[in-house]
Amino acid sequence: MRTLSHVTLQLPSDMPIYKNQEVLVRIRNAALYNGGHAPNLRDQYIECSNNLSRTSLSSLFKPGIDEGDGEKVLEIGLRYYSGCSATRANIHRAIFVWEMITNPEHEFAIPPARVSRSLLARAYSCLSHAYFELHQYACKGKAVERDHTLPQFQHHPLPTCTPNPDLANDLLYVSALYANGSVQQGLVSPAVLSTAFLILSLGKRDGVDPKRSVRFRGLTYLWRAAEARAKEYEREQRKQAAKVAKAPNAYLCATPGCGIAGNQKKALRKCGGPCPKARKPHYCSIECQKKDWNSHKPYCMPDDELAACPPEPRMDDAPQLNADDNAIPIPPEIPDPYYEGPLRAIEIDVPGQGRVRLESRNLTPAVLRWMRDAAVARSHMTGR
């Protein structure tokens, strides 16, 4: 079992893990595959590790740059972007390298005859991903170091340590241009969709329709892809809602105030008592089942044994309710770093972003609830 920063994967014990390999896998996952069609994460880590073991960065230069192998050039850019097998991460140099594939006027351009549609789409997607990150840096005032060893310094617009809204908008536009090119060539990657949905969300916030704006209206391929994904998501949500409607108790933890939901029935454990299947409660954890037992116990029997009315809740020892408590909840104990359970979800109200559905296999129900409660408490404290 190998534990990485955000995931727990069962990887071969003798498999080498390289510095910044997680970053390399992350950009490959975001930029090189159509959404939902990437290999599973474990296979990606193994394939990436094998590739890094076989080929150093320096061994890619001759077949890539000197001989015009576009696939090798794409990999060089990924290595520079991630800093994996490179001296350091260098987003400026990565952009320069990927433009060898996309720009026929580049000083070291790959001959167009050797650039397949798939290769061009992936290079566009990588560039869209890179400029999306530069946009975020420009918003925050996070400087990106310029690589002065590049020919003529390659004057790409790069963020400085001062937030720059105008530059941020320009960088987002460049990201959108590359995203549109990627879709036109047949690749609708998560990186491409991230750019599209951010622009649409910003437009909704600011009362602007990007699809009709002077700057963005020409990105017809991108908007078609975003619309298709939005419709697909709606279909998925309707399908999930229909499943939940058939057996609502099976998809939501029955303990009041918990809020943990499962995408599949097996994500929650059902009560093992004699209560009928139609109203059998399901729980995200043993802790929640124990917590809810006093409430469920009177009903944990066949329907024909139930009393006419449920018992009244006991309030003899209950303290006075403090409805104005704005304290941030205490976080739960840190879970086992190797923990991996079924996919669970909880909905969190995030100030400025609305309701967000957080899904995870590696966060326990207690941690998910704490994140939800902490977000609610913070919104009360800030008044947002």
C-alpha positions in Angstrom: 0.0 0.0 0.0 1.5 3.4 -1.0 0.0 6.6 0.3 0.3 9.8 -1.9 -0.8 13.3 -1.0 -4.5 13.0 -1.8 -5.1 9.4 -2.6 -4.4 5.9 -1.3 -3.5 3.4 -4.0 -2.5 -0.3 -3.9 0.8 0.0 -5.9 3.6 -2.6 -6.3 5.9 -2.3 -3.3 9.0 -2.3 -5.5 7.6 0.4 -7.9 9.7 3.6 -7.7 8.0 6.9 -7.0 9.7 9.9 -8.4 9.7 13.5 -7.2 6.7 15.4 -8.5 5.3 12.3 -10.1 1.9 13.1 -8.7 1.9 16.5 -10.5 2.9 14.7 -13.7 0.0 12.2 -13.4 -2.4 14.9 -12.5 -1.7 17.0 -15.7 -1.8 13.9 -17.8 -5.1 12.9 -16.3 -6.5 16.4 -16.8 -5.2 17.2 -20.3 -4.6 14.0 -22.3 -7.9 12.1 -22.1 -11.5 12.8 -22.9 -13.4 13.3 -19.7 -14.4 10.0 -18.0 -12.2 7.9 -20.3 -8.8 8.1 -18.6 -7.3 4.9 -17.3 -7.8 4.2 -13.7 -5.4 6.1 -11.4 -3.5 3.1 -10.3 -2.7 2.1 -13.9 -1.6 5.7 -14.6 0.8 5.7 -11.7 2.3 2.4 -12.8 2.6 3.4 -16.4 4.1 6.7 -15.5 6.7 5.2 -13.2 7.7 2.7 -15.8 8.0 5.5 -18.4 10.2 7.5 -16.0 12.4 4.5 -15.3 12.9 3.9 -19.0 13.5 7.4 -20.2 15.2 10.4 -18.6 14.4 13.9 -19.7 17.7 14.3 -21.5 17.1 11.1 -23.5 14.0 12.6 -25.0 15.7 15.6 -26.6 17.4 14.0 -29.6 14.4 12.0 -30.9 12.0 14.8 -29.8 13.5 18.1 -30.7 16.3 17.1 -33.1 14.4 14.5 -35.1 10.9 16.0 -34.8 9.1 13.3 -32.8 6.0 15.1 -31.6 5.1 12.5 -28.9 8.5 12.9 -27.3 8.1 16.7 -27.5 4.7 16.5 -25.7 6.3 14.4 -23.0 9.2 16.9 -22.6 6.7 19.6 -22.0 4.9 17.5 -19.4 8.2 16.9 -17.6 9.0 20.6 -17.5 5.5 21.5 -16.4 5.5 19.1 -13.5 9.1 19.3 -12.6 9.3 15.5 -12.7 12.7 14.3 -13.8 13.6 18.0 -14.4 15.7 20.2 -12.2 12.5 22.2 -11.3 9.1 22.9 -12.6 9.2 25.4 -15.4 5.8 26.4 -16.8 7.3 29.0 -19.2 9.6 26.4 -20.8 6.7 23.8 -21.0 4.6 26.3 -23.0 7.5 27.0 -25.3 8.0 23.3 -25.9 4.3 22.5 -26.5 4.1 25.4 -29.0 6.6 23.5 -31.1 3.6 21.2 -31.9 0.9 23.9 -32.3 2.8 26.7 -34.0 4.2 26.1 -37.5 6.1 29.4 -37.2 8.0 28.2 -34.1 11.8 28.2 -34.4 11.8 24.5 -33.6 8.4 23.6 -35.0 7.6 19.9 -35.6 6.9 19.5 -39.3 3.1 19.6 -39.8 3.1 16.4 -41.7 4.3 14.7 -38.5 1.6 16.3 -36.3 -1.4 14.0 -36.1 -4.8 15.3 -35.1 -4.6 13.5 -31.8 -1.2 15.0 -31.0 -2.3 18.5 -31.9 -5.4 18.1 -29.7 -3.4 17.0 -26.7 -0.9 19.8 -27.1 -3.8 22.3 -27.3 -5.3 20.8 -24.2 -2.0 21.0 -22.3 -1.6 24.7 -23.3 -5.1 25.4 -22.2 -4.4 23.8 -18.8 -1.2 25.8 -18.4 -2.8 29.2 -19.3 -5.7 28.3 -17.0 -3.1 28.0 -14.2 -1.4 31.3 -15.2 -4.9 32.9 -15.0 -5.3 31.8 -11.5 -1.8 33.0 -10.6 -2.5 36.4 -12.1 -5.7 36.7 -10.0 -3.8 35.9 -6.8 -0.6 37.8 -7.6 1.6 34.7 -7.7 4.6 35.4 -9.8 5.8 32.9 -12.5 9.6 33.1 -13.2 10.5 33.9 -16.8 13.0 31.6 -18.4 15.6 33.9 -19.9 17.4 31.0 -21.6 14.7 30.6 -24.2 15.3 32.2 -27.6 14.4 35.9 -27.5 13.1 35.3 -24.0 9.8 34.2 -25.6 7.7 37.1 -24.4 4.7 35.1 -23.2 2.5 37.1 -20.7 3.4 35.8 -17.3 1.9 36.8 -13.9 3.9 38.9 -11.4 3.7 39.2 -7.6 1.0 41.8 -8.0 -2.6 40.8 -8.7 -3.5 41.9 -12.3 -7.2 41.5 -13.3 -6.6 42.6 -16.9 -3.8 40.0 -17.4 -5.9 37.4 -15.7 -8.7 37.9 -18.2 -6.3 37.8 -21.1 -4.7 34.6 -19.9 -8.1 33.0 -19.5 -9.0 34.0 -23.0 -5.8 32.3 -24.3 -6.7 29.2 -22.3 -10.1 29.3 -24.0 -8.6 29.6 -27.4 -6.5 26.5 -26.9 -9.5 24.7 -25.3 -11.5 25.5 -28.4 -8.7 24.1 -30.6 -8.6 20.9 -28.6 -12.3 20.3 -29.0 -12.1 21.1 -32.7 -9.5 18.3 -33.0 -11.6 15.9 -31.1 -10.4 16.1 -27.4 -12.8 17.3 -24.7 -10.5 16.9 -21.7 -11.3 17.9 -18.0 -8.9 20.8 -18.5 -10.9 22.0 -21.5 -14.2 21.8 -19.6 -12.7 23.5 -16.6 -11.9 26.6 -18.7 -15.3 26.6 -20.3 -17.3 26.3 -17.1 -15.2 28.9 -15.3 -16.0 31.4 -18.1 -19.7 30.5 -18.0 -19.8 30.8 -14.2 -18.0 34.2 -14.3 -20.5 35.4 -17.0 -23.4 34.3 -14.9 -22.0 36.1 -11.8 -21.3 39.3 -13.8 -24.5 39.3 -15.9 -22.7 38.6 -19.2 -23.4 35.9 -21.7 -19.9 34.8 -22.9 -21.4 32.9 -25.9 -22.6 36.2 -27.3 -19.7 38.4 -26.2 -17.2 39.9 -28.6 -14.3 38.1 -27.1 -15.7 34.6 -26.6 -18.5 34.2 -29.1 -16.2 32.7 -31.8 -15.4 29.7 -29.6 -18.2 27.6 -31.0 -16.6 24.2 -30.5 -15.9 24.9 -26.9 -19.5 26.1 -26.2 -20.9 23.0 -27.9 -18.8 20.7 -25.8 -19.7 22.6 -22.6 -23.4 22.4 -23.5 -23.1 18.6 -24.3 -21.4 18.0 -21.0 -24.0 20.0 -19.0 -26.8 18.0 -20.6 -24.9 14.7 -19.9 -24.5 15.8 -16.3 -28.2 16.6 -16.0 -29.1 13.2 -17.4 -26.7 11.6 -14.8 -28.4 13.6 -12.0 -31.9 12.6 -13.2 -30.8 9.0 -13.3 -29.3 9.2 -9.8 -32.4 10.9 -8.5 -34.7 8.2 -10.0 -32.6 5.5 -8.2 -32.8 7.4 -4.9 -36.6 7.9 -5.3 -37.1 4.2 -5.6 -35.2 3.6 -2.3 -34.5 6.9 -0.6 -33.4 5.3 2.7 -30.6 3.4 0.9 -28.7 6.5 -0.3 -28.7 8.8 2.7 -27.4 8.2 6.2 -30.5 8.0 8.5 -28.9 9.7 11.4 -30.3 13.2 11.7 -27.8 15.9 10.8 -25.3 13.6 9.3 -25.9 14.4 5.6 -23.6 11.7 4.2 -24.9 10.3 0.9 -23.8 7.3 -1.1 -23.7 7.2 -4.9 -24.4 3.4 -4.6 -26.4 1.4 -2.2 -23.3 -0.5 -1.0 -21.8 2.8 0.2 -24.0 2.7 3.2 -24.7 -0.2 5.7 -28.3 -1.2 6.3 -29.9 -2.0 9.6 -29.7 -5.8 10.2 -32.9 -5.9 12.3 -36.4 -7.2 11.4 -37.7 -3.8 10.1 -39.1 -4.1 6.6 -36.9 -3.4 3.6 -39.0 -0.5 2.4 -38.3 1.6 5.5 -35.0 0.0 6.6 -32.5 2.8 7.6 -29.0 2.9 6.1 -25.9 4.4 7.9 -22.6 5.7 6.7 -20.7 4.3 9.7 -21.1 2.2 12.9 -20.9 5.5 14.9 -24.0 6.9 13.2 -25.9 3.6 13.6 -25.2 3.6 17.3 -26.1 7.3 17.6 -29.4 6.7 15.9 -30.3 3.4 17.7 -32.4 4.9 20.4 -34.5 6.6 17.8 -34.7 3.6 15.5 -35.1 0.9 18.2 -38.9 1.4 18.6 -39.4 0.9 14.9 -36.9 -1.9 14.4 -39.7 -4.5 14.0 -42.2 -5.7 11.4 -44.9 -3.3 10.5 -47.6 -5.4 12.2 -45.8 -5.0 15.5 -45.5 -1.3 15.5 -47.5 0.8 17.9 -50.1 3.2 16.5 -48.0 6.2 17.3 -44.3 6.6 17.8 -43.1 7.4 21.3 -42.5 11.1 22.2 -38.9 12.1 22.4 -37.5 12.5 25.9 -36.4 16.1 26.7 -36.0 15.9 30.5 -32.2 16.4 30.5 -31.8 18.3 27.3 -30.0 21.7 27.8 -31.5 24.9 26.5 -30.9 25.1 22.7 -28.4 27.7 21.7 -29.5 28.7 18.2 -26.8 31.4 17.8 -23.7 29.3 18.3 -21.2 30.3 15.6 -18.2 28.4 16.9 -16.2 26.5 14.3 -16.7 22.8 14.9 -13.7 20.8 16.3 -12.2 18.6 13.6 -12.4 14.9 14.1 -9.4 12.7 14.7 -7.1 12.3 11.8 -8.2 9.1 10.0 -6.0 6.2 9.1 -3.8 7.4 6.2 -4.5 4.1 4.4 -8.3 4.5 4.7 -10.3 3.8 1.6 -14.0 3.2 1.7 -16.9 3.3 -0.8 -17.6 6.5 -2.6 -19.6 8.8 -0.4 -20.8 12.4 -0.8 -22.0 15.4 1.1 -23.3 18.7 0.0 -21.6 21.9 1.3 -22.7 25.5 0.9 -19.5 27.4 -0.1 -19.7 31.2 0.1 -19.6 32.7 -3.4 -19.9 29.4 -5.1 -23.3 28.0 -4.0 -23.9 24.4 -3.1 -21.0 22.0 -3.9 -21.2 18.2 -3.8 -18.0 16.8 -2.3 -17.3 13.1 -3.1 -14.5 11.0 -1.7 -13.3 7.5 -1.0 -10.5 8.6 1.3 -12.4 10.8 3.7 -14.3 9.2 6.5 -18.0 10.2 7.1 -16.8 12.1 10.3 -14.4 14.2 8.2 -17.0 14.9 5.6 -19.5 16.1 8.2 -16.9 18.3 9.8 -16.1 20.0 6.5 -19.8 20.6 6.0 -20.3 22.0 9.5 -17.2 24.1 9.4 -18.3 25.7 6.1 -21.7 26.5 7.6 -20.2 28.0 10.7 -17.7 30.1 8.8 -20.5 31.5 6.6 -22.4 32.5 9.8 -19.3 34.2 11.3 -18.5 36.1 8.1 -22.2 36.9 7.3 -21.8 35.5 3.8 
